[in-house]
């Protein structure tokens, strides 16, 4: 993962990569898409897991099949390429006591690539995003999540600030 902080070279895409499992707040994500003001923004979910069928059903029920796409198996190189060409990385953890010490690996990957992160859940993830200055943390609420997506996607100055903060934070604090 190498940084590519160039707003103009990115697609109008929010990306989620990884396990589509029960630790993530899929209901809030799906509902938030309805409140995203830019109809050209899409959500791409790259991964598989125990909740994938349920998630696809939610997307269909909400009538947002045009805004949400799925890819199940892609190479690590393709994941890196998708991240580098997206506008926002999503880390939608549930707000659950058992997840308070969790910072998903995808957050490190997003930040190392200069991809602004929007996260939900609480605990360590909230602190991590605050410390890094490379993302925004919001409550597990569809309107708040959509507002954050709208802010980052429509505000070049905000996007650039978040994008620039990720790579050095990861390099200085979390590289091997």
C-alpha positions, 0 to 999 in steps of 0.5 A: 500500500503506497499513498496516492493523495490525489482527489482528482484521480479517484473514483466517486466510491466509498470502499469497504474491504475485508470480512463481511461479518457480524462485528460490522454495522451493516444496517447503518451502512445500508441506510446511510447510502440513502442519505448520501447527497451525491448520487454518483457516490457508490459503495463497493464492498470487497470481501465475503463472510457470514453476513454477505447474503443478509447484506445483499438482501438489505441492499435489495430491500432498500432499493439501492442496488445501483449504489452498492456493489459487491466483489467477493474474491480479489487479489491483494494487489487488486484490493490495494488498487481499489483502495488507492482509487476510492474516495473514502474507506469505511470501517463500520464497527458495531458499538459493542463492548466486545469491540471497544479494543478493536482497530480493524487492519483495513483502517491501517491499509486505508490510511497508509494509502492516503484514503480518508477513513470514516469509522463507527463503533467506539473505543480504540477505533475512535481514539485511533482516528482522532489521534491520526487526524486521518479520519472521522468517527461518527455514532452508529447512526445512518444520518450521521454516517451519511453526513460525514460521507457528504462532508469528506466527499464534497470538501476538497480541503477536508479530504486533502487534510485527512488524506495527507495525515494517514501515511505519516501517522502509519509510518511513524507509529505502526510500521515494522 
